[in-house]
Amino acid sequence: MAQILVFGSINLDLIATTVRLPAPGETVRGSGFATAPGGKGANQALAACRAGAAVSMCGAVGGDDFANQALALLQAGGVDLERVRRVEGPTGIAIILVDGNGENVITIIAGANGTLSAADAEVMLSGLADGDLLVCQEEIPADAVAAALDLARGRGARSMLNIAPVIPETSQLAAKADIIVANETEFARLLERDIAIEAIPDAASAFARQENKWIAVTLGADGAVLATPKALHRAPSLAITPIDTVGAGDTFCGYLATALLEARPVDEALGIATVAGALACLKPGAQPAIPMRAAVNQARSR
């Protein structure tokens, strides 16, 4: 059976809420604090699993007390963790501030994620085969991501790269992927120019034709677009009042990967992923907010 292999980061999120985000040098009073499993790789793995795919997580955690917490929801959700290795040192950490409008700022400490290498890609992705889908992000070292994407191409598997966070090697990594996922800011940085939101669909189409790739761009309240070399697809977002946007993009990626693995029509796959991403904004935290497939189906049927 075809599966999704996610090669990426595993974090524990430390989340503080406040009425507004502080300016540089400013202290503001917080209103709450929580911890939750996170990391873009782990988030996308859990999203794909909740969407209904068979998912294997490939990554690393540390030897500290945070490791088991970081893996808890993946394990409970049925993600295969056999390819996750434990290393000396700390587990990856994300420090997240969320304001009263659900917007956030995030600082990431790589920890164990920073130890992943090209050699790890070879070992952890040894079972990758034709028909599988590899999902990567950019919270682990670029050489490890590059090796994973090359391995997927060599074995006939499709690859998806979420270009977050954007790093100096993003253009080179994007060139190796079959499907690219970005938000509007990341897409502008990939193009190396400012771009108005209304111009993104045409720019995505031009990029897809020029690079012979698929590219999906999430647009927040304006939904999402997915351009292939032959067509442009659009999906509206749900009308929601966001509580916390942390993890919305990861939910989109996981659901899109699953829908594509299921060979859903592109319009349908994009619609599923866009609704799932919106629903993830209705609860605090990243992984705890990822919706189940039944909830996504119900929201789409309204």
Secondary structure, DSSP 4 states (H G I P E B T S, - for coil): ---EEEES--EEEEEEEESSPPPTT----EEEEEEEEE-HHHHHHHHHHHHT--EEEEEEE-SSTHHHHHHHHHHHHT-EEEEEEE-SSPPEEEEEEE-TTS-EEEEEE-GGGGG--HHHHHHHTTT--TT-EEEE-SSS-HHHHHHHHHHHHHHT-EEEEE--S--TTHHHHHTT-SEEEEEHHHHHHHHTS---GGGHHHHHHHHHHHHT-EEEEE-GGG-EEEE-SS-EEEEPPP----S--TTHHHHHHHHHHHHHHTT--HHHHHHHHHHHHHHGGGSSSSGGGPPPHHHHHHHHH-
